[in-house]
Amino acid sequence: MSVTSPQGFRAAGVTAGLKASGKSDVALVVNEGPFRHAAAVFTSNRVAAAPVQWSRQVVGDGRVDAVVLNSGGANACTGPQGFQNTHRTAEKTAELLGISASDVVVCSTGLIGEQLPMDKLIPGVEAAVAALHDDGGADAAAAIMTTDTVAKQAVWVSKGSNGRSASASGTATGSATGSATGSGTGSAADVAAVAPLPYTIGGMAKGAGMLAPGLATMLVVITTDAVVEPFGLDAALRDAVRVSFNRADSDGCMSTNDTVVLLASGASGAYPDMAEFTAGLTKVCRNLARQLIGDAEGASHDIAITTINAATEQDAELVGRAVARSNLFKTAIFGKDPNWGRVLSAVGTTDAAFEPDQLNVSINGVQICRNGGIGDDRGLVDLGPREVVVEIDLNAGSATATIWTNDLTHAYVEENSAYSS
């Protein structure tokens, strides 16, 4: 259940010594084709890390042969030397694999404002190439972890026989912009058409803090052995990210390094129905996004905030995000206090369409606010379980959206107050 579950991919995760902990810190995912089509989305933070600047150029032609990732250093705000280090990483990877550096995406994660120790990273890249394996996905997922407590992976497999339904799986317990696509290499028309065949989508992600759309201090690599052209991958990825990583909002803090890259090898020979493919990709992205929230630094509750009966989907998302960003609400959930007044006060800061006297709020199935006023006894709400479901009814339309967040705990403050020391 990893990025090597689809056919046509090898991966590795090794220890280069970038982390003081001695844990693995360099990962590599290689697309062995026959196609090497790709699409990606990146952080919208104007202070973008060197690997983001490099990788935006790489995906411009819709072709990516390999993704090399390191934890233990973000290579952000490191000036010209930082960009040169990214370029050098891509060149070394390309040299060892016999490919072009312009087809190597580079991703980094860790502390901002420090140069990468290239005397350790380059040997790490060499070790990762030597360790490449068709079952190396789990090792790669472990190597990109920073403050994560668990590796995050997910897989979806189409049925293939009828081209319709499929299932998703994972070990579950962030707005994205910036992508370019092009012609890639080869054409789907070059592969002989066959009856519907099964295909697989696999993914890995890292992220536990600084989680907010655009994207969410996340590095995500998704692979598929379906035959999909770059423009199709781009459209499907943007649609999937919009309702998954775009709606993971842990602490409202936007990263400088976020990258979600989708690689297609075409090795299954399956030509997917794009609606089915997008649905499967969305399941993988949602699974990974929920795992990110479930591993948020110090969190004791995972919170799904669903806004219903909104005038537009944008209104529903806006309202949910306002509540997710409320520290008063998040601390109330940490204290197991179903304080619905904090929900309404956050909703009221938005310009979404609603009438205050028509708002309803339920927490874990108990409608504690009815028509903008007192509802059922708040004492009926059980906030003991980790999962918390908040439903906000705007009574203004038929649109809905869910934002995933978590509570604000002492542990979050403690961990992030000492992150660089």
C-alpha positions as CSV (number, residue, x, y, z in Angstrom):
1,M,0.0,0.0,0.0
2,S,2.4,2.7,-1.2
3,V,3.7,4.6,-4.2
4,T,5.1,1.4,-5.5
5,S,1.8,-0.4,-5.6
6,P,1.1,0.8,-9.1
7,Q,3.2,-0.9,-11.8
8,G,6.2,0.9,-13.2
9,F,7.6,2.5,-10.1
10,R,10.5,1.9,-7.8
11,A,11.3,3.8,-4.6
12,A,13.7,3.9,-1.7
13,G,14.2,5.6,1.6
14,V,17.7,5.8,3.3
15,T,19.6,7.6,6.0
16,A,22.0,10.3,5.0
17,G,22.5,11.9,8.4
18,L,20.5,15.1,7.8
19,K,18.4,14.4,10.9
20,A,20.0,14.5,14.4
21,S,17.8,11.5,15.3
22,G,19.6,9.3,12.8
23,K,16.4,8.3,11.2
24,S,15.9,8.0,7.4
25,D,15.8,11.3,5.6
26,V,16.3,10.9,1.8
27,A,13.6,9.3,-0.4
28,L,13.4,8.6,-4.1
29,V,10.5,7.7,-6.4
30,V,11.3,6.7,-10.0
31,N,8.8,6.3,-12.8
32,E,10.1,3.6,-15.2
33,G,7.4,4.1,-17.8
34,P,6.5,3.4,-20.5
35,F,5.1,6.9,-20.0
36,R,6.4,9.5,-17.7
37,H,3.5,11.9,-17.6
38,A,3.0,14.2,-14.6
39,A,1.2,17.1,-13.0
40,A,1.8,19.0,-9.8
41,V,0.4,21.7,-7.5
42,F,2.5,23.8,-5.1
43,T,2.3,26.2,-2.2
44,S,0.8,29.6,-3.0
45,N,3.1,31.2,-0.4
46,R,5.0,34.0,-2.1
47,V,8.1,33.0,0.0
48,A,8.6,29.7,-1.9
49,A,11.5,27.4,-1.2
50,A,14.2,26.7,-3.7
51,P,12.9,23.1,-4.5
52,V,9.4,24.6,-5.2
53,Q,10.9,27.1,-7.6
54,W,12.9,24.4,-9.4
55,S,10.1,21.9,-9.5
56,R,7.6,24.3,-11.0
57,Q,9.9,24.5,-14.0
58,V,10.4,20.8,-14.2
59,V,6.6,20.0,-14.5
60,G,6.2,22.6,-17.2
61,D,6.4,20.1,-20.0
62,G,4.3,17.5,-18.3
63,R,7.1,15.0,-17.8
64,V,8.7,13.8,-14.6
65,D,11.0,10.8,-14.4
66,A,11.9,10.9,-10.7
67,V,11.1,12.7,-7.5
68,V,13.9,13.1,-4.9
69,L,12.9,14.2,-1.4
70,N,14.7,15.0,1.8
71,S,13.6,15.7,5.3
72,G,15.9,17.4,7.9
73,G,16.0,20.7,6.0
74,A,13.5,22.8,4.1
75,N,16.1,24.7,1.8
76,A,13.8,27.7,2.1
77,C,15.0,31.3,2.3
78,T,18.5,30.2,1.5
79,G,19.2,32.5,-1.5
80,P,21.1,31.6,-4.6
81,Q,23.1,28.9,-2.8
82,G,19.9,27.1,-1.9
83,F,18.7,27.1,-5.5
84,Q,22.2,25.8,-6.6
85,N,21.9,23.0,-4.0
86,T,18.5,22.0,-5.4
87,H,19.9,22.0,-8.9
88,R,22.9,20.0,-7.8
89,T,20.6,17.4,-6.2
90,A,18.6,17.1,-9.4
91,E,21.8,16.8,-11.5
92,K,23.2,14.0,-9.2
93,T,19.9,12.1,-9.3
94,A,19.8,12.4,-13.1
95,E,23.4,11.4,-13.5
96,L,22.9,8.2,-11.5
97,L,19.6,7.3,-13.2
98,G,20.7,8.2,-16.7
99,I,18.0,10.8,-17.2
100,S,17.8,14.6,-17.6
101,A,18.0,16.9,-14.5
102,S,15.1,18.8,-16.1
103,D,12.9,15.8,-15.5
104,V,13.7,15.5,-11.7
105,V,11.3,17.1,-9.2
106,V,13.1,18.0,-5.9
107,C,11.2,18.3,-2.6
108,S,12.6,19.3,0.8
109,T,11.1,19.6,4.3
110,G,12.3,20.7,7.7
111,L,13.6,23.9,9.3
112,I,13.5,27.1,7.2
113,G,16.6,29.3,6.8
114,E,19.5,26.8,6.9
115,Q,21.6,25.5,4.0
116,L,21.4,21.8,3.3
117,P,24.5,19.8,4.2
118,M,25.3,18.8,0.7
119,D,28.3,16.6,1.9
120,K,25.6,14.4,3.4
121,L,22.7,14.9,0.9
122,I,24.6,13.9,-2.2
123,P,25.9,10.5,-0.7
124,G,22.3,10.1,0.5
125,V,21.0,10.4,-3.1
126,E,23.6,7.8,-4.2
127,A,22.5,5.5,-1.5
128,A,18.8,6.0,-2.4
129,V,19.5,5.1,-6.1
130,A,21.4,2.0,-5.0
131,A,18.5,1.0,-2.8
132,L,15.7,1.4,-5.3
133,H,13.2,-1.4,-5.2
134,D,9.8,-2.2,-6.5
135,D,8.6,-2.6,-2.9
136,G,10.4,0.5,-1.6
137,G,7.4,2.7,-1.1
138,A,7.1,2.2,2.6
139,D,10.7,3.1,3.1
140,A,10.2,6.3,1.1
141,A,7.2,7.2,3.1
142,A,9.2,6.9,6.3
143,A,12.1,8.9,5.0
144,I,10.0,12.1,4.4
145,M,8.7,12.3,8.0
146,T,9.6,15.3,10.2
147,T,7.4,15.8,13.2
148,D,5.1,13.1,11.9
149,T,4.6,10.2,14.3
150,V,3.5,7.7,11.5
151,A,4.1,7.3,7.8
152,K,1.1,8.1,5.7
153,Q,0.2,6.0,2.7
154,A,-3.0,5.1,0.7
155,V,-4.0,3.0,-2.3
156,W,-7.0,2.8,-4.6
157,V,-7.6,0.0,-7.1
158,S,-10.1,0.2,-9.9
159,K,-12.2,-2.9,-10.6
160,G,-11.3,-2.7,-14.3
161,S,-13.9,-5.2,-15.5
162,N,-16.5,-2.5,-15.9
163,G,-14.5,0.7,-15.4
164,R,-16.6,1.9,-12.5
165,S,-16.4,1.4,-8.8
166,A,-13.3,0.8,-6.7
167,S,-12.1,0.8,-3.1
168,A,-9.8,2.9,-1.0
169,S,-7.6,2.0,1.9
170,G,-5.0,3.6,4.2
171,T,-3.7,3.8,7.7
172,A,-5.7,6.9,8.6
173,T,-6.2,7.6,12.2
174,G,-4.3,21.3,3.3
175,S,-5.6,25.9,-1.3
176,A,-3.0,24.8,-3.7
177,T,-1.8,26.7,-6.7
178,G,0.9,26.6,-9.2
179,S,1.2,23.9,-11.8
180,A,2.1,23.5,-15.4
181,T,1.6,20.7,-17.8
182,G,2.5,19.9,-21.4
183,S,2.9,17.2,-23.9
184,G,5.0,14.8,-21.8
185,T,6.7,12.0,-23.6
186,G,4.9,9.7,-25.9
187,S,1.2,9.6,-26.6
188,A,-1.6,7.5,-25.3
189,A,-2.5,6.8,-28.9
190,D,0.8,4.9,-29.2
191,V,-0.5,2.2,-26.9
192,A,-2.8,-0.4,-28.4
193,A,-6.4,0.0,-27.1
194,V,-7.5,-2.9,-24.9
195,A,-10.6,-3.9,-23.0
196,P,-11.0,-2.2,-19.6
197,L,-8.1,-3.2,-17.4
198,P,-7.6,-2.6,-13.7
199,Y,-5.2,0.2,-12.6
200,T,-3.9,1.4,-9.3
201,I,-3.3,4.8,-7.6
202,G,-0.9,4.9,-4.7
203,G,0.3,7.8,-2.6
204,M,2.5,8.9,0.3
205,A,2.4,12.1,2.3
206,K,4.2,13.9,5.2
207,G,2.8,16.6,7.4
208,A,1.9,17.1,11.0
209,G,2.0,20.9,11.6
210,M,1.9,24.2,9.8
211,L,-1.2,22.7,8.2
212,A,-3.3,25.2,6.2
213,P,-4.3,25.4,2.6
214,G,-1.8,26.5,0.1
215,L,-1.0,23.6,0.8
216,A,-0.1,22.3,4.3
217,T,3.5,21.8,5.0
218,M,3.0,18.6,3.1
219,L,5.0,16.7,0.6
220,V,2.8,14.3,-1.4
221,V,3.8,11.9,-4.1
222,I,1.0,10.1,-5.9
223,T,1.6,7.4,-8.6
224,T,-0.7,5.6,-11.0
225,D,-0.1,2.9,-13.7
226,A,-3.1,4.2,-15.7
227,V,-2.5,5.8,-19.2
228,V,-3.4,9.4,-18.7
229,E,-2.0,12.4,-20.6
230,P,-0.5,15.4,-18.6
231,F,-3.5,17.6,-19.2
232,G,-5.8,14.9,-17.8
233,L,-3.6,14.4,-14.8
234,D,-3.6,18.2,-14.2
235,A,-7.4,18.5,-14.3
236,A,-7.9,15.5,-12.1
237,L,-5.3,16.5,-9.6
238,R,-6.6,20.0,-9.2
239,D,-10.2,18.7,-8.7
240,A,-9.0,16.2,-6.1
241,V,-6.8,18.7,-4.2
242,R,-9.6,21.2,-4.1
243,V,-11.8,18.9,-1.9
244,S,-9.0,17.2,0.1
245,F,-5.7,18.9,0.9
246,N,-7.4,22.3,0.2
247,R,-9.7,21.5,3.1
248,A,-7.2,20.3,5.7
249,D,-6.7,23.3,8.0
250,S,-4.9,22.4,11.2
251,D,-3.4,25.7,12.5
252,G,-3.9,28.3,9.8
253,C,-0.1,28.5,9.0
254,M,1.0,28.3,5.3
255,S,4.2,26.6,4.4
256,T,6.9,27.5,1.9
257,N,7.6,24.0,0.6
258,D,4.3,22.3,-0.1
259,T,4.2,20.0,-3.2
260,V,1.8,17.5,-4.5
261,V,3.0,15.6,-7.5
262,L,1.2,13.0,-9.6
263,L,3.1,10.6,-11.8
264,A,1.6,8.3,-14.4
265,S,3.6,5.3,-15.8
266,G,0.9,3.8,-18.1
267,A,2.4,0.4,-17.2
268,S,-1.0,-1.2,-16.6
269,G,-2.1,-0.4,-20.2
270,A,-5.5,0.8,-18.7
271,Y,-7.2,3.8,-20.3
272,P,-9.4,5.0,-17.4
273,D,-12.7,6.8,-17.6
274,M,-11.6,10.2,-16.4
275,A,-14.6,10.6,-14.1
276,E,-13.7,7.3,-12.4
277,F,-10.0,8.2,-12.3
278,T,-10.7,11.5,-10.7
279,A,-13.0,9.9,-8.1
280,G,-10.3,7.3,-7.3
281,L,-7.6,10.0,-7.0
282,T,-9.9,12.1,-4.8
283,K,-10.3,9.1,-2.4
284,V,-6.5,8.8,-2.2
285,C,-6.1,12.5,-1.5
286,R,-8.9,12.6,1.0
287,N,-7.4,9.6,2.8
288,L,-4.0,11.2,3.0
289,A,-5.4,14.6,4.0
290,R,-7.3,12.9,6.9
291,Q,-4.1,11.2,7.9
292,L,-2.3,14.5,8.1
293,I,-5.0,15.9,10.4
294,G,-5.0,12.8,12.4
295,D,-1.3,13.2,13.1
296,A,-1.4,16.9,13.7
297,E,1.2,18.0,16.3
298,G,-0.2,17.4,19.9
299,A,-3.8,17.1,18.8
300,S,-6.3,15.1,20.9
301,H,-9.3,15.6,18.7
302,D,-9.8,15.3,14.9
303,I,-12.6,17.6,13.9
304,A,-14.8,17.5,10.8
305,I,-16.7,20.8,10.3
306,T,-19.4,20.4,7.7
307,T,-21.4,23.4,6.6
308,I,-24.7,22.4,4.9
309,N,-27.5,24.3,3.1
310,A,-25.1,27.1,2.1
311,A,-25.9,29.4,-0.8
312,T,-22.7,28.3,-2.6
313,E,-19.9,25.8,-2.0
314,Q,-17.6,28.8,-1.5
315,D,-19.8,30.1,1.3
316,A,-19.8,26.6,2.9
317,E,-16.0,26.4,2.7
318,L,-15.6,29.9,4.0
319,V,-17.8,29.3,7.1
320,G,-16.1,26.0,7.9
321,R,-12.6,27.5,7.6
322,A,-13.6,30.4,9.9
323,V,-14.6,28.0,12.6
324,A,-11.5,25.8,12.0
325,R,-9.3,28.9,12.4
326,S,-10.9,30.0,15.7
327,N,-8.5,29.3,18.5
328,L,-11.4,29.8,21.0
329,F,-13.3,27.0,19.3
330,K,-10.3,24.8,19.1
331,T,-9.4,25.2,22.7
332,A,-13.0,24.6,23.7
333,I,-12.9,21.2,22.0
334,F,-9.6,20.4,23.7
335,G,-11.3,21.2,27.0
336,K,-14.3,19.0,26.0
337,D,-16.5,22.0,26.2
338,P,-19.2,22.1,23.4
339,N,-19.3,25.9,23.4
340,W,-21.5,26.6,20.4
341,G,-21.3,30.3,21.0
342,R,-17.7,30.1,19.7
343,V,-19.0,28.5,16.5
344,L,-21.6,31.2,15.9
345,S,-19.2,34.0,16.6
346,A,-16.8,32.6,14.0
347,V,-19.6,32.1,11.4
348,G,-20.6,35.7,12.0
349,T,-17.2,37.1,10.8
350,T,-17.8,35.8,7.3
351,D,-19.7,37.4,4.4
352,A,-21.5,34.1,3.6
353,A,-25.2,34.4,2.9
354,F,-27.3,33.5,6.0
355,E,-29.7,35.0,8.6
356,P,-28.5,34.8,12.2
357,D,-31.9,33.6,13.4
358,Q,-31.8,30.7,11.1
359,L,-28.5,29.1,12.1
360,N,-28.4,25.6,13.5
361,V,-25.3,23.9,15.0
362,S,-24.9,20.3,16.0
363,I,-21.9,18.7,17.7
364,N,-21.6,14.9,17.6
365,G,-25.2,14.6,16.6
366,V,-26.7,16.9,19.3
367,Q,-28.3,20.1,18.0
368,I,-27.2,22.5,20.7
369,C,-28.0,25.7,18.7
370,R,-31.4,26.0,17.0
371,N,-32.5,29.0,15.0
372,G,-29.6,31.1,16.2
373,G,-30.5,30.4,19.9
374,I,-30.4,27.8,22.6
375,G,-31.0,24.2,21.4
376,D,-30.7,20.9,23.1
377,D,-28.8,20.6,26.4
378,R,-25.1,20.9,25.6
379,G,-24.4,18.4,28.4
380,L,-25.7,15.7,26.0
381,V,-22.6,16.2,23.8
382,D,-19.9,13.6,24.3
383,L,-16.5,14.9,23.4
384,G,-14.6,12.0,24.9
385,P,-14.0,10.3,21.5
386,R,-11.2,11.6,19.3
387,E,-13.5,12.1,16.4
388,V,-15.7,15.3,16.6
389,V,-18.3,16.1,14.0
390,V,-19.6,19.7,13.8
391,E,-22.5,20.5,11.5
392,I,-23.4,24.1,10.7
393,D,-26.7,24.6,8.9
394,L,-27.0,28.0,7.2
395,N,-30.5,27.5,5.8
396,A,-29.5,29.5,2.8
397,G,-29.2,27.1,-0.1
398,S,-28.1,23.5,-0.9
399,A,-24.3,23.6,-1.1
400,T,-22.1,21.8,1.4
401,A,-18.4,21.6,2.2
402,T,-16.3,19.9,4.9
403,I,-13.1,21.3,6.5
404,W,-10.9,19.1,8.6
405,T,-9.1,20.5,11.6
406,N,-8.0,19.5,15.1
407,D,-8.0,21.0,18.6
408,L,-5.4,23.3,20.0
409,T,-3.5,21.6,22.8
410,H,-0.7,22.3,25.3
411,A,1.4,19.8,23.4
412,Y,1.1,21.8,20.1
413,V,2.4,24.9,21.9
414,E,5.2,23.0,23.5
415,E,6.4,21.3,20.3
416,N,6.3,24.4,18.1
417,S,7.9,26.7,20.7
418,A,11.0,24.5,20.7
419,Y,11.1,23.4,17.0
420,S,14.3,25.1,16.0
421,S,16.2,24.6,19.3
